Amino acid sequence: TSNKRTLRTLFRPAILPSPVIPETSPSQKKLLARNRTKEQQEMINQLLIDRALEVYYINMEETDERDAAPPFTELPSTVRKYFFIKYYFFLKSRVQSNPMVPIQQQWLRSMLTMVPQWLMEGRDRELLTEDLLKEIVKDYEKSMQRCVLRRALIKPDIKELDQLEEEAPLPLLPLGLDFSSTWKSSYIKAKNQIISTLRILHPTMKALLDFGYTAFFNFLVVDFSSSRLKGPIDCKSLKTDASLSCSKAEDKIMSTWYQRVIGLFTQSEALDGVKLDQLESFYNCVAVLLSNQLKELLQRTTEAFVKLFDPEDRRHLPLFKMDLTFDENRMEFYPSLQDLEEAILFVVDCIGQTLQNVQTTRAWLTGGTATVDAELPAHIVQWAKSTLQKSISDNLEGPKEHFKGYVENYGWLVDGTAEERINRFIAEQHSFDEYT
């Protein structure tokens, strides 16, 4: 031994104090023993699985027998189940590691030919196209891999395996669809039939749509949106203004829009491609189109008038002049609340009676008397009147309370009560102070 003094000889190793081990109760000892037993069993199971797989891999490499059964027959059932899971994932990794047939470039080029050229112009759109192609390739490879896996490997029926699988199940084949017969011939036949019978595709119909949009898109038969700015109006003025507005609007429409429609059909090219036996259906289509345009105008005007009385937006609520009158010992509003409601609902009826005598184009050309159906739908009229009646009732709560206050405070002066009290007082005997 060496006599050199070293740090190890100078400083002896520190002796730590013995740990204080608390006493363990019998139940705790039993629980700890059970946990240790469970952990040991899991460790043993894992070792058995790894050993069985190792033996199987060695046998498979030596004998090259892919279908040889692994040596797990003597293992417990729980261990066999987990062996199946691990064995399944091993085979799955082997199948997924095989090379897949790449997507053909001509398929990608064929896809690009179906995209309009103007959508692919510009540097940003070229980059977007590249990203889309990469996504297509990725989806193709993923689908091919899953299909090969589905054909080459049977998934064992183990419930725990579904929780470990990250991929969603493959989509099922569509049911009830028959692709055995070709569709191109029937498609072309149906397309030709639609072109020959669907009159709305005719260029003349497009011109009619343009005429209607130009004439009606910002036009209302009656417009009371600025009525509040003019101050209170009486019921008679409201009716008069509504009637004059509807009359002027009808004259304007007939002298502009309708004249353009008639002028269109006086030209020979308006009926290009329409056969003689198709004239009736063609003119019926024209009548329906004109009817829809006029109905839409009247419906939009009605909705705009009803919106003026929206309780949540009182900016355009019209103001009405009403007098509190006294006649024949009776106090009342003039006009009455019923007359006010009638005047407001009259505007809806006035709108509905506008443009009801517009001749159809064929009647105008042939001297007939048929008119375009421009009547407002019944449900629109019913909705407008019920909505207005509720709004009128809500807005008249204030005037009703005002009238009620007058009756309660001063009604006895005009209904004969005061005169009766005076006569009774005079007929009685009272003191000077009481008379005063």
Protein Blocks (a to p, Z undefined) as FASTA:
>chain_A
ZZbdcfklmpccddddddddddddfklmmmmmmmmmmmmmmmmmmmmmmmmmmmmmmmmm
mnopakbccdfklpcfklmmmmmmmmmmmmmmmmmmpccddddfklmmmmmmmpcfklmg
cjklmmmmmmmmmmmmmmmmmmmmmmmmmmmpccdddfklmmmpmbdcdddddehiackb
cfklmmmmmmmmmmmmmmmlpmklmmmmmmmmmmmmmccfbdcklmmmnopadfklmmmm
mmmmmmmmmmmmmmmmmmmmmmmmmpmklmgoiafklmmmmmmmmmmmmmmmmmmmmmmm
mmmmmmmmgmklcklgccdddddddeehiacddddfklmmmmmmmmmmmmmmgoklcccf
klmmnopabdcdfbdcfklmmmmmmmmmmmmmmmmmmmmmmmmmmmmmmmmmmnommmmm
mmmmmmpccdfklmZZ
